[in-house]
Amino acid sequence: MPQLNPGPWFLIMMLSWFIFLLILQPKSMSFTPFNHPLYKTNSTMKSPSWPWPWT
């Protein structure tokens, strides 16, 4: 069974992780999101209290 031989697959896995960590991840982290949570205001909506008949 070739799946049990980790020789070629381990090298492929390590190269793909190095490519992701060194090339793709810094490029994807450089994008700024449009809806950044720091730019939002902290306005809360005040709803009227419910007139319960038993209070």
mmCIF entry with sequence, helices, sheets and N, C-alpha, C, O atoms, coordinates in Angstrom:
data_MODEL
# 
_entry.id   MODEL 
# 
_entity.id                         1 
_entity.type                       polymer 
_entity.pdbx_number_of_molecules   1 
# 
_entity_poly.entity_id                      1 
_entity_poly.type                           'polypeptide(L)' 
_entity_poly.nstd_linkage                   no 
_entity_poly.nstd_monomer                   no 
_entity_poly.pdbx_seq_one_letter_code       MPQLNPGPWFLIMMLSWFIFLLILQPKSMSFTPFNHPLYKTNSTMKSPSWPWPWT 
_entity_poly.pdbx_seq_one_letter_code_can   MPQLNPGPWFLIMMLSWFIFLLILQPKSMSFTPFNHPLYKTNSTMKSPSWPWPWT 
_entity_poly.pdbx_strand_id                 A 
# 
loop_
_entity_poly_seq.entity_id 
_entity_poly_seq.num 
_entity_poly_seq.mon_id 
_entity_poly_seq.hetero 
1 1  MET n 
1 2  PRO n 
1 3  GLN n 
1 4  LEU n 
1 5  ASN n 
1 6  PRO n 
1 7  GLY n 
1 8  PRO n 
1 9  TRP n 
1 10 PHE n 
1 11 LEU n 
1 12 ILE n 
1 13 MET n 
1 14 MET n 
1 15 LEU n 
1 16 SER n 
1 17 TRP n 
1 18 PHE n 
1 19 ILE n 
1 20 PHE n 
1 21 LEU n 
1 22 LEU n 
1 23 ILE n 
1 24 LEU n 
1 25 GLN n 
1 26 PRO n 
1 27 LYS n 
1 28 SER n 
1 29 MET n 
1 30 SER n 
1 31 PHE n 
1 32 THR n 
1 33 PRO n 
1 34 PHE n 
1 35 ASN n 
1 36 HIS n 
1 37 PRO n 
1 38 LEU n 
1 39 TYR n 
1 40 LYS n 
1 41 THR n 
1 42 ASN n 
1 43 SER n 
1 44 THR n 
1 45 MET n 
1 46 LYS n 
1 47 SER n 
1 48 PRO n 
1 49 SER n 
1 50 TRP n 
1 51 PRO n 
1 52 TRP n 
1 53 PRO n 
1 54 TRP n 
1 55 THR n 
# 
_struct_asym.id          A 
_struct_asym.entity_id   1 
# 
loop_
_struct_conf.conf_type_id 
_struct_conf.id 
_struct_conf.pdbx_PDB_helix_id 
_struct_conf.beg_label_comp_id 
_struct_conf.beg_label_asym_id 
_struct_conf.beg_label_seq_id 
_struct_conf.pdbx_beg_PDB_ins_code 
_struct_conf.end_label_comp_id 
_struct_conf.end_label_asym_id 
_struct_conf.end_label_seq_id 
_struct_conf.pdbx_end_PDB_ins_code 
_struct_conf.beg_auth_comp_id 
_struct_conf.beg_auth_asym_id 
_struct_conf.beg_auth_seq_id 
_struct_conf.end_auth_comp_id 
_struct_conf.end_auth_asym_id 
_struct_conf.end_auth_seq_id 
_struct_conf.pdbx_PDB_helix_class 
_struct_conf.details 
_struct_conf.pdbx_PDB_helix_length 
HELX_P HELX_P1 AA1 PRO A 2  ? LEU A 4  ? PRO A 2  LEU A 4  5 ? 3  
HELX_P HELX_P2 AA2 PRO A 6  ? ILE A 19 ? PRO A 6  ILE A 19 1 ? 14 
HELX_P HELX_P3 AA3 PHE A 20 ? LEU A 24 ? PHE A 20 LEU A 24 3 ? 5  
HELX_P HELX_P4 AA4 GLN A 25 ? MET A 29 ? GLN A 25 MET A 29 1 ? 5  
HELX_P HELX_P5 AA5 PRO A 37 ? TYR A 39 ? PRO A 37 TYR A 39 5 ? 3  
# 
_struct_conf_type.id          HELX_P 
_struct_conf_type.criteria    ? 
_struct_conf_type.reference   ? 
# 
loop_
_atom_site.group_PDB 
_atom_site.id 
_atom_site.type_symbol 
_atom_site.label_atom_id 
_atom_site.label_alt_id 
_atom_site.label_comp_id 
_atom_site.label_asym_id 
_atom_site.label_entity_id 
_atom_site.label_seq_id 
_atom_site.pdbx_PDB_ins_code 
_atom_site.Cartn_x 
_atom_site.Cartn_y 
_atom_site.Cartn_z 
_atom_site.occupancy 
_atom_site.B_iso_or_equiv 
_atom_site.pdbx_formal_charge 
_atom_site.auth_seq_id 
_atom_site.auth_comp_id 
_atom_site.auth_asym_id 
_atom_site.auth_atom_id 
_atom_site.pdbx_PDB_model_num 
ATOM 1   N N  . MET A 1 1  ? 0.834   -1.183 0.000  1.00 0.00 ? 1  MET A N  1 
ATOM 2   C CA . MET A 1 1  ? 0.000   0.000  0.000  1.00 0.00 ? 1  MET A CA 1 
ATOM 3   C C  . MET A 1 1  ? 0.883   1.253  0.000  1.00 0.00 ? 1  MET A C  1 
ATOM 4   O O  . MET A 1 1  ? 1.676   1.443  0.922  1.00 0.00 ? 1  MET A O  1 
ATOM 5   N N  . PRO A 1 2  ? 0.757   2.099  -1.011 1.00 0.00 ? 2  PRO A N  1 
ATOM 6   C CA . PRO A 1 2  ? 1.612   3.286  -1.065 1.00 0.00 ? 2  PRO A CA 1 
ATOM 7   C C  . PRO A 1 2  ? 1.202   4.373  -0.062 1.00 0.00 ? 2  PRO A C  1 
ATOM 8   O O  . PRO A 1 2  ? 1.987   5.283  0.204  1.00 0.00 ? 2  PRO A O  1 
ATOM 9   N N  . GLN A 1 3  ? -0.004  4.296  0.494  1.00 0.00 ? 3  GLN A N  1 
ATOM 10  C CA . GLN A 1 3  ? -0.422  5.316  1.443  1.00 0.00 ? 3  GLN A CA 1 
ATOM 11  C C  . GLN A 1 3  ? 0.354   5.226  2.757  1.00 0.00 ? 3  GLN A C  1 
ATOM 12  O O  . GLN A 1 3  ? 0.470   6.220  3.473  1.00 0.00 ? 3  GLN A O  1 
ATOM 13  N N  . LEU A 1 4  ? 0.883   4.049  3.079  1.00 0.00 ? 4  LEU A N  1 
ATOM 14  C CA . LEU A 1 4  ? 1.593   3.878  4.333  1.00 0.00 ? 4  LEU A CA 1 
ATOM 15  C C  . LEU A 1 4  ? 3.042   4.338  4.246  1.00 0.00 ? 4  LEU A C  1 
ATOM 16  O O  . LEU A 1 4  ? 3.707   4.467  5.274  1.00 0.00 ? 4  LEU A O  1 
ATOM 17  N N  . ASN A 1 5  ? 3.541   4.588  3.045  1.00 0.00 ? 5  ASN A N  1 
ATOM 18  C CA . ASN A 1 5  ? 4.902   5.058  2.879  1.00 0.00 ? 5  ASN A CA 1 
ATOM 19  C C  . ASN A 1 5  ? 4.911   6.579  3.023  1.00 0.00 ? 5  ASN A C  1 
ATOM 20  O O  . ASN A 1 5  ? 4.427   7.271  2.127  1.00 0.00 ? 5  ASN A O  1 
ATOM 21  N N  . PRO A 1 6  ? 5.450   7.129  4.134  1.00 0.00 ? 6  PRO A N  1 
ATOM 22  C CA . PRO A 1 6  ? 5.380   8.571  4.323  1.00 0.00 ? 6  PRO A CA 1 
ATOM 23  C C  . PRO A 1 6  ? 6.454   9.344  3.579  1.00 0.00 ? 6  PRO A C  1 
ATOM 24  O O  . PRO A 1 6  ? 6.486   10.572 3.655  1.00 0.00 ? 6  PRO A O  1 
ATOM 25  N N  . GLY A 1 7  ? 7.333   8.659  2.864  1.00 0.00 ? 7  GLY A N  1 
ATOM 26  C CA . GLY A 1 7  ? 8.449   9.333  2.212  1.00 0.00 ? 7  GLY A CA 1 
ATOM 27  C C  . GLY A 1 7  ? 8.047   10.455 1.268  1.00 0.00 ? 7  GLY A C  1 
ATOM 28  O O  . GLY A 1 7  ? 8.386   11.605 1.546  1.00 0.00 ? 7  GLY A O  1 
ATOM 29  N N  . PRO A 1 8  ? 7.349   10.197 0.176  1.00 0.00 ? 8  PRO A N  1 
ATOM 30  C CA . PRO A 1 8  ? 7.020   11.293 -0.745 1.00 0.00 ? 8  PRO A CA 1 
ATOM 31  C C  . PRO A 1 8  ? 5.894   12.195 -0.215 1.00 0.00 ? 8  PRO A C  1 
ATOM 32  O O  . PRO A 1 8  ? 5.877   13.390 -0.510 1.00 0.00 ? 8  PRO A O  1 
ATOM 33  N N  . TRP A 1 9  ? 4.961   11.641 0.556  1.00 0.00 ? 9  TRP A N  1 
ATOM 34  C CA . TRP A 1 9  ? 3.807   12.421 0.999  1.00 0.00 ? 9  TRP A CA 1 
ATOM 35  C C  . TRP A 1 9  ? 4.191   13.419 2.087  1.00 0.00 ? 9  TRP A C  1 
ATOM 36  O O  . TRP A 1 9  ? 3.623   14.508 2.161  1.00 0.00 ? 9  TRP A O  1 
ATOM 37  N N  . PHE A 1 10 ? 5.141   13.055 2.918  1.00 0.00 ? 10 PHE A N  1 
ATOM 38  C CA . PHE A 1 10 ? 5.572   13.980 3.962  1.00 0.00 ? 10 PHE A CA 1 
ATOM 39  C C  . PHE A 1 10 ? 6.263   15.195 3.349  1.00 0.00 ? 10 PHE A C  1 
ATOM 40  O O  . PHE A 1 10 ? 6.058   16.318 3.811  1.00 0.00 ? 10 PHE A O  1 
ATOM 41  N N  . LEU A 1 11 ? 7.073   14.986 2.322  1.00 0.00 ? 11 LEU A N  1 
ATOM 42  C CA . LEU A 1 11 ? 7.732   16.095 1.642  1.00 0.00 ? 11 LEU A CA 1 
ATOM 43  C C  . LEU A 1 11 ? 6.712   17.010 0.954  1.00 0.00 ? 11 LEU A C  1 
ATOM 44  O O  . LEU A 1 11 ? 6.839   18.233 1.000  1.00 0.00 ? 11 LEU A O  1 
ATOM 45  N N  . ILE A 1 12 ? 5.710   16.416 0.323  1.00 0.00 ? 12 ILE A N  1 
ATOM 46  C CA . ILE A 1 12 ? 4.667   17.206 -0.327 1.00 0.00 ? 12 ILE A CA 1 
ATOM 47  C C  . ILE A 1 12 ? 3.884   18.012 0.707  1.00 0.00 ? 12 ILE A C  1 
ATOM 48  O O  . ILE A 1 12 ? 3.565   19.178 0.473  1.00 0.00 ? 12 ILE A O  1 
ATOM 49  N N  . MET A 1 13 ? 3.575   17.399 1.844  1.00 0.00 ? 13 MET A N  1 
ATOM 50  C CA . MET A 1 13 ? 2.842   18.105 2.885  1.00 0.00 ? 13 MET A CA 1 
ATOM 51  C C  . MET A 1 13 ? 3.678   19.254 3.460  1.00 0.00 ? 13 MET A C  1 
ATOM 52  O O  . MET A 1 13 ? 3.154   20.348 3.670  1.00 0.00 ? 13 MET A O  1 
ATOM 53  N N  . MET A 1 14 ? 4.959   19.019 3.715  1.00 0.00 ? 14 MET A N  1 
ATOM 54  C CA . MET A 1 14 ? 5.810   20.064 4.274  1.00 0.00 ? 14 MET A CA 1 
ATOM 55  C C  . MET A 1 14 ? 5.999   21.220 3.282  1.00 0.00 ? 14 MET A C  1 
ATOM 56  O O  . MET A 1 14 ? 5.987   22.383 3.686  1.00 0.00 ? 14 MET A O  1 
ATOM 57  N N  . LEU A 1 15 ? 6.171   20.918 2.010  1.00 0.00 ? 15 LEU A N  1 
ATOM 58  C CA . LEU A 1 15 ? 6.315   21.974 1.013  1.00 0.00 ? 15 LEU A CA 1 
ATOM 59  C C  . LEU A 1 15 ? 5.036   22.793 0.867  1.00 0.00 ? 15 LEU A C  1 
ATOM 60  O O  . LEU A 1 15 ? 5.095   24.013 0.710  1.00 0.00 ? 15 LEU A O  1 
ATOM 61  N N  . SER A 1 16 ? 3.890   22.134 0.916  1.00 0.00 ? 16 SER A N  1 
ATOM 62  C CA . SER A 1 16 ? 2.634   22.878 0.803  1.00 0.00 ? 16 SER A CA 1 
ATOM 63  C C  . SER A 1 16 ? 2.420   23.770 2.018  1.00 0.00 ? 16 SER A C  1 
ATOM 64  O O  . SER A 1 16 ? 1.902   24.877 1.871  1.00 0.00 ? 16 SER A O  1 
ATOM 65  N N  . TRP A 1 17 ? 2.804   23.323 3.222  1.00 0.00 ? 17 TRP A N  1 
ATOM 66  C CA . TRP A 1 17 ? 2.682   24.169 4.409  1.00 0.00 ? 17 TRP A CA 1 
ATOM 67  C C  . TRP A 1 17 ? 3.666   25.330 4.362  1.00 0.00 ? 17 TRP A C  1 
ATOM 68  O O  . TRP A 1 17 ? 3.318   26.439 4.767  1.00 0.00 ? 17 TRP A O  1 
ATOM 69  N N  . PHE A 1 18 ? 4.865   25.110 3.887  1.00 0.00 ? 18 PHE A N  1 
ATOM 70  C CA . PHE A 1 18 ? 5.824   26.207 3.764  1.00 0.00 ? 18 PHE A CA 1 
ATOM 71  C C  . PHE A 1 18 ? 5.348   27.243 2.756  1.00 0.00 ? 18 PHE A C  1 
ATOM 72  O O  . PHE A 1 18 ? 5.506   28.444 2.973  1.00 0.00 ? 18 PHE A O  1 
ATOM 73  N N  . ILE A 1 19 ? 4.767   26.779 1.656  1.00 0.00 ? 19 ILE A N  1 
ATOM 74  C CA . ILE A 1 19 ? 4.230   27.711 0.662  1.00 0.00 ? 19 ILE A CA 1 
ATOM 75  C C  . ILE A 1 19 ? 3.097   28.524 1.277  1.00 0.00 ? 19 ILE A C  1 
ATOM 76  O O  . ILE A 1 19 ? 3.010   29.734 1.069  1.00 0.00 ? 19 ILE A O  1 
ATOM 77  N N  . PHE A 1 20 ? 2.226   27.853 2.038  1.00 0.00 ? 20 PHE A N  1 
ATOM 78  C CA . PHE A 1 20 ? 1.126   28.570 2.664  1.00 0.00 ? 20 PHE A CA 1 
ATOM 79  C C  . PHE A 1 20 ? 1.627   29.573 3.696  1.00 0.00 ? 20 PHE A C  1 
ATOM 80  O O  . PHE A 1 20 ? 1.171   30.716 3.711  1.00 0.00 ? 20 PHE A O  1 
ATOM 81  N N  . LEU A 1 21 ? 2.549   29.171 4.552  1.00 0.00 ? 21 LEU A N  1 
ATOM 82  C CA . LEU A 1 21 ? 2.992   30.044 5.635  1.00 0.00 ? 21 LEU A CA 1 
ATOM 83  C C  . LEU A 1 21 ? 3.870   31.189 5.159  1.00 0.00 ? 21 LEU A C  1 
ATOM 84  O O  . LEU A 1 21 ? 3.803   32.284 5.717  1.00 0.00 ? 21 LEU A O  1 
ATOM 85  N N  . LEU A 1 22 ? 4.675   30.966 4.160  1.00 0.00 ? 22 LEU A N  1 
ATOM 86  C CA . LEU A 1 22 ? 5.627   31.984 3.741  1.00 0.00 ? 22 LEU A CA 1 
ATOM 87  C C  . LEU A 1 22 ? 5.128   32.883 2.612  1.00 0.00 ? 22 LEU A C  1 
ATOM 88  O O  . LEU A 1 22 ? 5.570   34.026 2.498  1.00 0.00 ? 22 LEU A O  1 
ATOM 89  N N  . ILE A 1 23 ? 4.229   32.393 1.790  1.00 0.00 ? 23 ILE A N  1 
ATOM 90  C CA . ILE A 1 23 ? 3.799   33.171 0.622  1.00 0.00 ? 23 ILE A CA 1 
ATOM 91  C C  . ILE A 1 23 ? 2.326   33.564 0.711  1.00 0.00 ? 23 ILE A C  1 
ATOM 92  O O  . ILE A 1 23 ? 1.999   34.746 0.614  1.00 0.00 ? 23 ILE A O  1 
ATOM 93  N N  . LEU A 1 24 ? 1.448   32.607 0.890  1.00 0.00 ? 24 LEU A N  1 
ATOM 94  C CA . LEU A 1 24 ? 0.022   32.904 0.799  1.00 0.00 ? 24 LEU A CA 1 
ATOM 95  C C  . LEU A 1 24 ? -0.536  33.595 2.041  1.00 0.00 ? 24 LEU A C  1 
ATOM 96  O O  . LEU A 1 24 ? -1.367  34.495 1.922  1.00 0.00 ? 24 LEU A O  1 
ATOM 97  N N  . GLN A 1 25 ? -0.097  33.191 3.216  1.00 0.00 ? 25 GLN A N  1 
ATOM 98  C CA . GLN A 1 25 ? -0.657  33.758 4.427  1.00 0.00 ? 25 GLN A CA 1 
ATOM 99  C C  . GLN A 1 25 ? -0.315  35.238 4.605  1.00 0.00 ? 25 GLN A C  1 
ATOM 100 O O  . GLN A 1 25 ? -1.216  35.997 4.962  1.00 0.00 ? 25 GLN A O  1 
ATOM 101 N N  . PRO A 1 26 ? 0.915   35.705 4.383  1.00 0.00 ? 26 PRO A N  1 
ATOM 102 C CA . PRO A 1 26 ? 1.143   37.152 4.481  1.00 0.00 ? 26 PRO A CA 1 
ATOM 103 C C  . PRO A 1 26 ? 0.369   37.966 3.447  1.00 0.00 ? 26 PRO A C  1 
ATOM 104 O O  . PRO A 1 26 ? -0.042  39.093 3.724  1.00 0.00 ? 26 PRO A O  1 
ATOM 105 N N  . LYS A 1 27 ? 0.169   37.404 2.265  1.00 0.00 ? 27 LYS A N  1 
ATOM 106 C CA . LYS A 1 27 ? -0.605  38.126 1.255  1.00 0.00 ? 27 LYS A CA 1 
ATOM 107 C C  . LYS A 1 27 ? -2.069  38.231 1.657  1.00 0.00 ? 27 LYS A C  1 
ATOM 108 O O  . LYS A 1 27 ? -2.695  39.272 1.453  1.00 0.00 ? 27 LYS A O  1 
ATOM 109 N N  . SER A 1 28 ? -2.620  37.163 2.225  1.00 0.00 ? 28 SER A N  1 
ATOM 110 C CA . SER A 1 28 ? -4.027  37.218 2.617  1.00 0.00 ? 28 SER A CA 1 
ATOM 111 C C  . SER A 1 28 ? -4.229  38.060 3.869  1.00 0.00 ? 28 SER A C  1 
ATOM 112 O O  . SER A 1 28 ? -5.304  38.634 4.045  1.00 0.00 ? 28 SER A O  1 
ATOM 113 N N  . MET A 1 29 ? -3.235  38.153 4.741  1.00 0.00 ? 29 MET A N  1 
ATOM 114 C CA . MET A 1 29 ? -3.376  38.964 5.943  1.00 0.00 ? 29 MET A CA 1 
ATOM 115 C C  . MET A 1 29 ? -3.182  40.451 5.663  1.00 0.00 ? 29 MET A C  1 
ATOM 116 O O  . MET A 1 29 ? -3.524  41.275 6.511  1.00 0.00 ? 29 MET A O  1 
ATOM 117 N N  . SER A 1 30 ? -2.654  40.814 4.520  1.00 0.00 ? 30 SER A N  1 
ATOM 118 C CA . SER A 1 30 ? -2.454  42.223 4.205  1.00 0.00 ? 30 SER A CA 1 
ATOM 119 C C  . SER A 1 30 ? -3.739  42.912 3.769  1.00 0.00 ? 30 SER A C  1 
ATOM 120 O O  . SER A 1 30 ? -3.798  44.142 3.779  1.00 0.00 ? 30 SER A O  1 
ATOM 121 N N  . PHE A 1 31 ? -4.770  42.164 3.386  1.00 0.00 ? 31 PHE A N  1 
ATOM 122 C CA . PHE A 1 31 ? -6.040  42.759 3.001  1.00 0.00 ? 31 PHE A CA 1 
ATOM 123 C C  . PHE A 1 31 ? -6.763  43.269 4.232  1.00 0.00 ? 31 PHE A C  1 
ATOM 124 O O  . PHE A 1 31 ? -6.779  42.612 5.273  1.00 0.00 ? 31 PHE A O  1 
ATOM 125 N N  . THR A 1 32 ? -7.361  44.444 4.107  1.00 0.00 ? 32 THR A N  1 
ATOM 126 C CA . THR A 1 32 ? -8.142  44.988 5.210  1.00 0.00 ? 32 THR A CA 1 
ATOM 127 C C  . THR A 1 32 ? -9.612  44.713 4.953  1.00 0.00 ? 32 THR A C  1 
ATOM 128 O O  . THR A 1 32 ? -10.089 44.913 3.836  1.00 0.00 ? 32 THR A O  1 
ATOM 129 N N  . PRO A 1 33 ? -10.328 44.266 5.953  1.00 0.00 ? 33 PRO A N  1 
ATOM 130 C CA . PRO A 1 33 ? -11.753 43.999 5.754  1.00 0.00 ? 33 PRO A CA 1 
ATOM 131 C C  . PRO A 1 33 ? -12.540 45.304 5.659  1.00 0.00 ? 33 PRO A C  1 
ATOM 132 O O  . PRO A 1 33 ? -12.145 46.319 6.234  1.00 0.00 ? 33 PRO A O  1 
ATOM 133 N N  . PHE A 1 34 ? -13.636 45.270 4.940  1.00 0.00 ? 34 PHE A N  1 
ATOM 134 C CA . PHE A 1 34 ? -14.471 46.448 4.777  1.00 0.00 ? 34 PHE A CA 1 
ATOM 135 C C  . PHE A 1 34 ? -15.258 46.747 6.050  1.00 0.00 ? 34 PHE A C  1 
ATOM 136 O O  . PHE A 1 34 ? -15.437 47.910 6.413  1.00 0.00 ? 34 PHE A O  1 
ATOM 137 N N  . ASN A 1 35 ? -15.719 45.719 6.716  1.00 0.00 ? 35 ASN A N  1 
ATOM 138 C CA . ASN A 1 35 ? -16.526 45.906 7.929  1.00 0.00 ? 35 ASN A CA 1 
ATOM 139 C C  . ASN A 1 35 ? -15.682 45.575 9.151  1.00 0.00 ? 35 ASN A C  1 
ATOM 140 O O  . ASN A 1 35 ? -15.946 44.602 9.857  1.00 0.00 ? 35 ASN A O  1 
ATOM 141 N N  . HIS A 1 36 ? -14.682 46.382 9.387  1.00 0.00 ? 36 HIS A N  1 
ATOM 142 C CA . HIS A 1 36 ? -13.803 46.147 10.518 1.00 0.00 ? 36 HIS A CA 1 
ATOM 143 C C  . HIS A 1 36 ? -14.546 46.469 11.815 1.00 0.00 ? 36 HIS A C  1 
ATOM 144 O O  . HIS A 1 36 ? -15.207 47.506 11.883 1.00 0.00 ? 36 HIS A O  1 
ATOM 145 N N  . PRO A 1 37 ? -14.465 45.628 12.840 1.00 0.00 ? 37 PRO A N  1 
ATOM 146 C CA . PRO A 1 37 ? -15.254 45.877 14.044 1.00 0.00 ? 37 PRO A CA 1 
ATOM 147 C C  . PRO A 1 37 ? -14.805 47.105 14.830 1.00 0.00 ? 37 PRO A C  1 
ATOM 148 O O  . PRO A 1 37 ? -15.580 47.611 15.642 1.00 0.00 ? 37 PRO A O  1 
ATOM 149 N N  . LEU A 1 38 ? -13.585 47.606 14.626 1.00 0.00 ? 38 LEU A N  1 
ATOM 150 C CA . LEU A 1 38 ? -13.129 48.773 15.370 1.00 0.00 ? 38 LEU A CA 1 
ATOM 151 C C  . LEU A 1 38 ? -13.794 50.063 14.890 1.00 0.00 ? 38 LEU A C  1 
ATOM 152 O O  . LEU A 1 38 ? -13.851 51.043 15.633 1.00 0.00 ? 38 LEU A O  1 
ATOM 153 N N  . TYR A 1 39 ? -14.290 50.070 13.669 1.00 0.00 ? 39 TYR A N  1 
ATOM 154 C CA . TYR A 1 39 ? -14.877 51.273 13.112 1.00 0.00 ? 39 TYR A CA 1 
ATOM 155 C C  . TYR A 1 39 ? -16.366 51.409 13.425 1.00 0.00 ? 39 TYR A C  1 
ATOM 156 O O  . TYR A 1 39 ? -16.975 52.419 13.074 1.00 0.00 ? 39 TYR A O  1 
ATOM 157 N N  . LYS A 1 40 ? -16.947 50.436 14.062 1.00 0.00 ? 40 LYS A N  1 
ATOM 158 C CA . LYS A 1 40 ? -18.379 50.481 14.339 1.00 0.00 ? 40 LYS A CA 1 
ATOM 159 C C  . LYS A 1 40 ? -18.644 51.277 15.606 1.00 0.00 ? 40 LYS A C  1 
ATOM 160 O O  . LYS A 1 40 ? -17.845 51.273 16.542 1.00 0.00 ? 40 LYS A O  1 
ATOM 161 N N  . THR A 1 41 ? -19.759 51.945 15.616 1.00 0.00 ? 41 THR A N  1 
ATOM 162 C CA . THR A 1 41 ? -20.147 52.697 16.804 1.00 0.00 ? 41 THR A CA 1 
ATOM 163 C C  . THR A 1 41 ? -20.858 51.766 17.778 1.00 0.00 ? 41 THR A C  1 
ATOM 164 O O  . THR A 1 41 ? -21.433 50.751 17.385 1.00 0.00 ? 41 THR A O  1 
ATOM 165 N N  . ASN A 1 42 ? -20.808 52.124 19.029 1.00 0.00 ? 42 ASN A N  1 
ATOM 166 C CA . ASN A 1 42 ? -21.422 51.299 20.059 1.00 0.00 ? 42 ASN A CA 1 
ATOM 167 C C  . ASN A 1 42 ? -22.808 51.829 20.418 1.00 0.00 ? 42 ASN A C  1 
ATOM 168 O O  . ASN A 1 42 ? -23.091 52.101 21.585 1.00 0.00 ? 42 ASN A O  1 
ATOM 169 N N  . SER A 1 43 ? -23.642 51.969 19.446 1.00 0.00 ? 43 SER A N  1 
ATOM 170 C CA . SER A 1 43 ? -25.001 52.431 19.696 1.00 0.00 ? 43 SER A CA 1 
ATOM 171 C C  . SER A 1 43 ? -25.903 51.225 19.915 1.00 0.00 ? 43 SER A C  1 
ATOM 172 O O  . SER A 1 43 ? -25.921 50.292 19.111 1.00 0.00 ? 43 SER A O  1 
ATOM 173 N N  . THR A 1 44 ? -26.633 51.255 20.990 1.00 0.00 ? 44 THR A N  1 
ATOM 174 C CA . THR A 1 44 ? -27.564 50.175 21.283 1.00 0.00 ? 44 THR A CA 1 
ATOM 175 C C  . THR A 1 44 ? -28.978 50.688 21.108 1.00 0.00 ? 44 THR A C  1 
ATOM 176 O O  . THR A 1 44 ? -29.279 51.842 21.411 1.00 0.00 ? 44 THR A O  1 
ATOM 177 N N  . MET A 1 45 ? -29.810 49.843 20.632 1.00 0.00 ? 45 MET A N  1 
ATOM 178 C CA . MET A 1 45 ? -31.203 50.202 20.425 1.00 0.00 ? 45 MET A CA 1 
ATOM 179 C C  . MET A 1 45 ? -31.967 49.976 21.727 1.00 0.00 ? 45 MET A C  1 
ATOM 180 O O  . MET A 1 45 ? -31.931 48.888 22.301 1.00 0.00 ? 45 MET A O  1 
ATOM 181 N N  . LYS A 1 46 ? -32.644 50.999 22.174 1.00 0.00 ? 46 LYS A N  1 
ATOM 182 C CA . LYS A 1 46 ? -33.437 50.900 23.393 1.00 0.00 ? 46 LYS A CA 1 
ATOM 183 C C  . LYS A 1 46 ? -34.859 50.576 22.998 1.00 0.00 ? 46 LYS A C  1 
ATOM 184 O O  . LYS A 1 46 ? -35.539 51.374 22.353 1.00 0.00 ? 46 LYS A O  1 
ATOM 185 N N  . SER A 1 47 ? -35.299 49.398 23.391 1.00 0.00 ? 47 SER A N  1 
ATOM 186 C CA . SER A 1 47 ? -36.662 49.000 23.068 1.00 0.00 ? 47 SER A CA 1 
ATOM 187 C C  . SER A 1 47 ? -37.578 49.371 24.233 1.00 0.00 ? 47 SER A C  1 
ATOM 188 O O  . SER A 1 47 ? -37.158 49.329 25.390 1.00 0.00 ? 47 SER A O  1 
ATOM 189 N N  . PRO A 1 48 ? -38.800 49.727 23.939 1.00 0.00 ? 48 PRO A N  1 
ATOM 190 C CA . PRO A 1 48 ? -39.714 50.081 25.032 1.00 0.00 ? 48 PRO A CA 1 
ATOM 191 C C  . PRO A 1 48 ? -40.064 48.848 25.853 1.00 0.00 ? 48 PRO A C  1 
ATOM 192 O O  . PRO A 1 48 ? -40.077 47.728 25.340 1.00 0.00 ? 48 PRO A O  1 
ATOM 193 N N  . SER A 1 49 ? -40.338 49.061 27.095 1.00 0.00 ? 49 SER A N  1 
ATOM 194 C CA . SER A 1 49 ? -40.684 47.934 27.955 1.00 0.00 ? 49 SER A CA 1 
ATOM 195 C C  . SER A 1 49 ? -42.070 47.413 27.598 1.00 0.00 ? 49 SER A C  1 
ATOM 196 O O  . SER A 1 49 ? -42.938 48.155 27.137 1.00 0.00 ? 49 SER A O  1 
ATOM 197 N N  . TRP A 1 50 ? -42.247 46.149 27.818 1.00 0.00 ? 50 TRP A N  1 
ATOM 198 C CA . TRP A 1 50 ? -43.498 45.509 27.457 1.00 0.00 ? 50 TRP A CA 1 
ATOM 199 C C  . TRP A 1 50 ? -44.497 45.693 28.601 1.00 0.00 ? 50 TRP A C  1 
ATOM 200 O O  . TRP A 1 50 ? -44.167 45.422 29.756 1.00 0.00 ? 50 TRP A O  1 
ATOM 201 N N  . PRO A 1 51 ? -45.705 46.148 28.293 1.00 0.00 ? 51 PRO A N  1 
ATOM 202 C CA . PRO A 1 51 ? -46.692 46.335 29.381 1.00 0.00 ? 51 PRO A CA 1 
ATOM 203 C C  . PRO A 1 51 ? -47.331 45.000 29.770 1.00 0.00 ? 51 PRO A C  1 
ATOM 204 O O  . PRO A 1 51 ? -48.339 44.600 29.188 1.00 0.00 ? 51 PRO A O  1 
ATOM 205 N N  . TRP A 1 52 ? -46.766 44.335 30.720 1.00 0.00 ? 52 TRP A N  1 
ATOM 206 C CA . TRP A 1 52 ? -47.318 43.050 31.162 1.00 0.00 ? 52 TRP A CA 1 
ATOM 207 C C  . TRP A 1 52 ? -48.572 43.310 31.988 1.00 0.00 ? 52 TRP A C  1 
ATOM 208 O O  . TRP A 1 52 ? -48.592 44.223 32.813 1.00 0.00 ? 52 TRP A O  1 
ATOM 209 N N  . PRO A 1 53 ? -49.605 42.525 31.778 1.00 0.00 ? 53 PRO A N  1 
ATOM 210 C CA . PRO A 1 53 ? -50.855 42.787 32.498 1.00 0.00 ? 53 PRO A CA 1 
ATOM 211 C C  . PRO A 1 53 ? -50.792 42.401 33.978 1.00 0.00 ? 53 PRO A C  1 
ATOM 212 O O  . PRO A 1 53 ? -51.608 42.891 34.758 1.00 0.00 ? 53 PRO A O  1 
ATOM 213 N N  . TRP A 1 54 ? -49.871 41.556 34.388 1.00 0.00 ? 54 TRP A N  1 
ATOM 214 C CA . TRP A 1 54 ? -49.866 41.077 35.777 1.00 0.00 ? 54 TRP A CA 1 
ATOM 215 C C  . TRP A 1 54 ? -48.905 41.857 36.667 1.00 0.00 ? 54 TRP A C  1 
ATOM 216 O O  . TRP A 1 54 ? -48.728 41.484 37.827 1.00 0.00 ? 54 TRP A O  1 
ATOM 217 N N  . THR A 1 55 ? -48.273 42.929 36.172 1.00 0.00 ? 55 THR A N  1 
ATOM 218 C CA . THR A 1 55 ? -47.381 43.701 37.030 1.00 0.00 ? 55 THR A CA 1 
ATOM 219 C C  . THR A 1 55 ? -48.034 44.978 37.499 1.00 0.00 ? 55 THR A C  1 
ATOM 220 O O  . THR A 1 55 ? -47.420 45.751 38.234 1.00 0.00 ? 55 THR A O  1 
# 
